[in-house]
Amino acid sequence: MGWVSSATLGEVRSTIEQLGGDAEAMVCRAGIPAAALDGDEVPVRDTAVAAMLEAAARELHCPDFGMRVALRQDLGHLGPLAVALRNAPTAADALGYTAKYWIKGAAGFTLTQVPDPLKSNITIGLRFGYPEFLQAAPQSIDRGLLFVHRAMTYLFHGGYGLRTVELPHPPLASRARYEELFGAQVNFDRPGAVLRVPADLPHRTFGESDQLSRDLALFYLDSQVSTVGHPITGRVSVIVRHSLGTGPTTMAGVAGLLAMSPRTLQRQLADEGTTFSDVLDTARRDRAQTLLSQSDLTMAQVAASIGLHSSATLSRYAQRWWRTTPSAVRRRTNDG
């Protein structure tokens, strides 16, 4: 929970006005500046966005309001993120970009791979939402999960093998409406919001990709991520990424560069919904993936380049990041 970019309000104005409502009045009642409706740079509270979506659905008598917003968000107009997605080496990379640059940055949620909730060994789950101990509002879940589904459909130019959709709340609209939009069976009152997909989906490739275009898009996105409403996270991320492999990367060291105490840095990161460990872990994962896919460094050299002590430590991290080995990540890239 915390501050997010007003980009998360994309198409909210047009959806409300199409239904005959007053968009500016609705967002203002939720404590959101009216200027957030038309710009991407206004910091807003994710809890305020969630409350606004619920209120709009109720006041406009539109139970599928969140999904209507998602339908109006043209995936081809995502700018640099669309470029990165189109040129992602694998579906796993594309999902990672979506989670890092859209879902977390603009919606406050996470997208994670989980075991199939129905226990199939040929299927996995893509879980959308807050951490398991936090409950997300239904309209926010419907909007976000439909966005992820549409992003996957966009990337694969059609179907991607969606088996079923699992939602943690009762149907807000008719079951037929949900299944029309997702193109698959939808089950309600489940433990979490999950898209059940083929187990091999993360390893699928999209064909030929332009690495230079992808790298430029990711460089731009990295320069923007976590800056709106998250100034400390963005500054820490930049420092950590530049210091990886050059010496110990510690909270105390980064705090010193920012002219603050470690305790103050810890508190400010917590206020922005993250920790120093999370920022460091993300930087290590991204650098490791780049080195494994784009260099011939040995595993020990890759480990040293991201501040790990040995190739064995890198292997343990890789299991947590990608549920596979560093060698498999490199082999998968080369095979692609």
C-alpha positions in Angstrom: 0.0 0.0 0.0 1.3 3.5 -0.8 1.7 6.1 -3.5 1.3 5.2 -7.1 1.4 7.1 -10.4 -1.8 8.7 -11.7 -1.1 6.6 -14.8 -3.2 4.0 -13.0 -6.2 6.3 -13.7 -5.9 5.9 -17.5 -9.3 5.8 -19.2 -11.2 6.3 -15.9 -12.5 9.7 -17.1 -13.7 8.4 -20.4 -15.3 5.4 -18.8 -17.2 7.5 -16.2 -18.3 10.0 -18.7 -19.5 7.3 -21.1 -21.8 6.1 -18.3 -23.1 9.7 -17.7 -21.1 10.4 -14.5 -19.0 13.4 -13.4 -15.4 12.1 -13.3 -13.8 15.0 -11.6 -16.4 15.0 -8.8 -16.0 11.3 -8.3 -12.2 11.3 -8.0 -12.3 14.4 -5.7 -14.7 12.6 -3.3 -12.1 9.9 -3.1 -9.4 12.3 -2.2 -7.7 12.3 -5.6 -6.8 15.6 -7.3 -8.8 16.1 -10.5 -5.5 16.8 -12.4 -4.7 13.1 -11.9 -7.3 12.2 -14.5 -5.4 13.6 -17.3 -1.7 13.3 -16.4 0.7 10.5 -15.5 2.9 12.4 -13.0 0.5 13.1 -10.1 1.1 10.9 -7.1 -2.1 9.3 -5.7 -2.8 6.8 -2.9 -3.5 3.3 -4.2 -6.2 3.0 -1.5 -7.9 6.1 -2.9 -7.9 4.6 -6.4 -9.4 1.4 -5.1 -12.1 3.3 -3.2 -12.9 5.4 -6.2 -13.3 2.4 -8.5 -15.7 0.8 -5.9 -17.7 4.1 -5.6 -17.9 4.6 -9.4 -19.3 1.0 -9.9 -21.9 1.6 -7.1 -22.9 5.2 -8.1 -23.1 4.5 -11.8 -24.9 1.1 -11.3 -22.1 -0.5 -13.4 -21.0 -3.8 -11.7 -18.3 -4.4 -14.3 -16.8 -0.9 -14.1 -13.2 -2.0 -13.4 -13.2 -4.4 -16.4 -14.7 -1.6 -18.6 -11.7 0.6 -17.7 -9.3 -2.3 -18.5 -11.0 -2.7 -21.9 -10.5 0.9 -22.8 -6.7 0.8 -22.0 -5.1 0.3 -25.4 -2.1 -1.9 -24.9 -0.5 -0.6 -28.1 -0.2 2.8 -26.5 1.9 1.8 -23.5 4.9 3.6 -24.9 8.3 2.2 -23.9 6.7 -0.7 -22.0 5.0 -1.8 -25.2 8.4 -1.8 -27.0 9.9 -3.8 -24.1 7.1 -6.3 -24.2 7.2 -6.8 -27.9 10.9 -7.5 -27.8 11.0 -9.6 -24.6 13.1 -12.8 -25.0 10.5 -15.0 -23.3 7.0 -14.7 -21.7 8.7 -14.8 -18.3 10.6 -11.7 -19.2 7.5 -10.0 -20.5 5.6 -10.8 -17.3 8.5 -9.5 -15.3 8.4 -6.2 -17.2 4.6 -5.9 -16.7 4.9 -6.6 -13.0 7.8 -4.2 -12.5 6.8 -1.3 -14.7 3.0 -1.3 -14.8 1.5 -3.4 -12.1 3.8 -2.4 -9.2 4.5 1.1 -10.4 0.9 2.1 -11.5 -1.3 -0.2 -9.5 0.5 -1.1 -6.3 -0.1 -4.9 -6.9 2.2 -7.8 -7.6 2.2 -10.5 -10.3 3.8 -13.8 -9.2 4.1 -17.3 -10.5 2.6 -19.8 -8.1 1.8 -23.6 -8.2 -1.5 -24.4 -9.8 -4.2 -23.8 -7.2 -6.1 -26.8 -8.6 -3.0 -29.0 -8.2 -2.5 -29.9 -11.9 1.1 -30.7 -12.8 0.8 -29.4 -16.3 -0.5 -26.0 -15.3 0.8 -23.1 -13.2 -0.8 -20.0 -11.8 -0.1 -16.3 -12.4 -1.3 -14.7 -9.1 -2.3 -11.0 -9.2 -2.9 -8.8 -6.1 -1.4 -7.6 -2.9 0.6 -10.0 -0.7 -1.5 -12.8 0.6 -2.2 -11.2 4.0 -3.8 -8.1 2.4 -7.2 -8.0 0.8 -7.7 -6.1 -2.5 -10.9 -4.5 -3.5 -12.9 -6.5 -6.1 -13.1 -3.8 -8.8 -9.3 -3.3 -8.6 -8.8 -7.1 -8.9 -11.1 -7.3 -11.9 -9.5 -4.4 -13.7 -5.9 -5.5 -13.1 -6.4 -9.2 -13.9 -8.2 -8.4 -17.1 -5.4 -6.0 -18.0 -2.9 -8.9 -17.5 -5.0 -11.2 -19.6 -5.2 -8.6 -22.4 -1.5 -8.0 -22.2 -0.8 -11.7 -22.7 -3.2 -11.9 -25.6 -1.5 -8.9 -27.1 1.9 -10.5 -26.8 0.9 -13.8 -28.2 -1.3 -12.3 -31.0 -4.3 -14.3 -29.7 -4.7 -17.2 -27.3 -2.0 -18.1 -24.8 -3.6 -21.2 -23.4 -5.6 -19.7 -20.5 -7.3 -22.6 -18.7 -9.4 -20.9 -16.1 -9.7 -17.7 -14.1 -9.8 -17.8 -10.3 -11.3 -14.8 -8.5 -11.4 -14.2 -4.7 -14.8 -12.6 -4.6 -18.4 -13.3 -5.8 -19.3 -12.3 -9.3 -19.8 -8.5 -9.6 -21.5 -8.9 -13.0 -23.0 -12.0 -14.7 -20.8 -15.0 -15.1 -21.4 -14.8 -18.8 -19.9 -11.3 -18.8 -16.7 -12.5 -17.1 -16.3 -15.4 -19.4 -17.0 -13.3 -22.5 -14.1 -10.9 -21.5 -11.6 -13.6 -20.4 -12.6 -16.2 -23.0 -12.4 -19.0 -20.4 -14.2 -20.5 -17.4 -14.2 -18.2 -14.4 -14.5 -19.5 -10.9 -15.4 -17.3 -8.0 -14.8 -17.2 -4.2 -11.3 -18.7 -4.6 -8.4 -18.0 -2.3 -6.7 -15.6 -4.7 -6.9 -13.9 -8.1 -5.1 -16.3 -10.5 -4.8 -17.0 -14.2 -4.2 -20.7 -14.7 -1.9 -21.2 -17.7 0.2 -24.0 -19.3 3.3 -24.8 -17.2 5.6 -24.0 -20.2 4.2 -20.5 -20.8 7.0 -18.6 -19.0 9.5 -20.3 -21.3 7.8 -19.5 -24.6 9.4 -17.0 -27.0 7.8 -14.5 -29.2 10.0 -15.0 -32.2 12.6 -12.5 -33.4 13.2 -9.6 -31.1 15.2 -6.4 -31.3 17.6 -6.4 -28.3 18.7 -2.8 -28.8 15.1 -1.5 -28.8 14.3 -3.5 -25.7 17.4 -2.3 -23.9 16.7 1.3 -24.7 13.1 0.9 -23.5 14.1 -0.7 -20.3 16.7 1.9 -19.7 14.1 4.6 -20.0 11.6 2.7 -17.8 14.3 2.2 -15.2 15.0 5.9 -15.1 11.3 6.5 -14.4 10.3 3.7 -12.1 9.6 4.5 -8.5 10.1 8.3 -8.9 6.4 9.4 -8.7 5.6 9.4 -5.0 8.7 7.1 -4.4 11.7 9.5 -4.6 13.8 7.6 -2.1 13.3 4.2 -3.7 14.3 5.6 -7.1 17.5 7.2 -5.8 18.4 4.1 -3.8 17.8 1.9 -6.9 20.1 4.1 -9.1 22.9 4.0 -6.4 22.6 0.2 -5.9 22.7 -0.6 -9.7 25.8 1.5 -10.1 27.6 0.0 -7.1 26.9 -3.7 -7.8 30.1 -5.7 -8.0 32.4 -2.7 -7.0 32.3 -3.5 -3.3 29.9 -4.2 -0.5 26.5 -2.7 -1.2 25.1 -1.9 2.3 22.3 0.2 3.6 24.8 2.1 5.7 26.9 2.9 2.6 23.9 4.0 0.5 22.5 6.0 3.4 25.9 7.8 3.7 25.7 8.8 0.0 22.2 10.2 0.6 23.4 12.1 3.7 21.0 10.3 6.1 21.2 7.7 8.8 20.5 4.0 8.0 17.4 4.2 10.3 16.1 7.2 8.4 16.6 5.5 5.1 14.9 2.4 6.4 11.9 4.4 7.5 11.6 6.3 4.3 11.8 3.2 2.2 9.1 1.6 4.4 6.9 4.6 3.8 7.2 3.9 0.1 6.3 0.3 0.6 9.6 -1.4 0.1 12.9 -2.2 1.9 16.6 -1.9 1.1 16.8 -5.7 0.7 14.0 -5.7 -1.9 15.7 -2.9 -3.9 19.1 -4.7 -3.8 17.5 -8.0 -4.7 15.7 -6.6 -7.7 19.0 -4.9 -8.9 20.9 -8.2 -8.5 18.2 -10.2 -10.4 18.1 -7.8 -13.3 21.9 -7.6 -13.6 22.2 -11.4 -13.4 19.6 -11.9 -16.1 21.4 -9.5 -18.4 24.9 -11.1 -17.8 23.6 -14.6 -18.2 21.8 -13.8 -21.5 24.3 -11.3 -23.0 27.8 -12.4 -21.8 30.1 -15.4 -21.6 31.1 -14.7 -18.1 31.6 -17.8 -15.9 29.0 -18.3 -13.1 31.6 -17.3 -10.6 32.2 -14.0 -12.5 28.4 -13.4 -12.8 28.1 -13.9 -9.0 30.9 -11.5 -8.3 29.4 -8.9 -10.6 26.2 -8.8 -8.6 27.9 -8.9 -5.2 27.5 -12.6 -4.3 30.3 -14.7 -2.9 30.2 -17.7 -5.2 28.5 -19.5 -8.0 26.8 -21.7 -5.4 25.2 -18.6 -3.9 24.1 -17.5 -7.4 22.4 -20.9 -7.9 20.4 -20.5 -4.7 19.3 -17.0 -5.7 18.4 -18.3 -9.2 16.1 -20.9 -7.7 14.3 -18.2 -5.8 14.2 -15.8 -8.8 13.4 -18.1 -11.6 12.9 -21.5 -10.1 15.7 -22.9 -12.2 19.5 -22.8 -12.5 21.7 -20.0 -13.9 22.9 -22.5 -16.6 19.3 -23.1 -17.6 18.7 -19.4 -17.9 21.7 -19.0 -20.2 20.8 -22.1 -22.2 17.2 -21.0 -22.7 18.4 -17.6 -24.0 20.9 -19.2 -26.4 18.4 -21.8 -27.6 16.0 -18.9 -28.3 
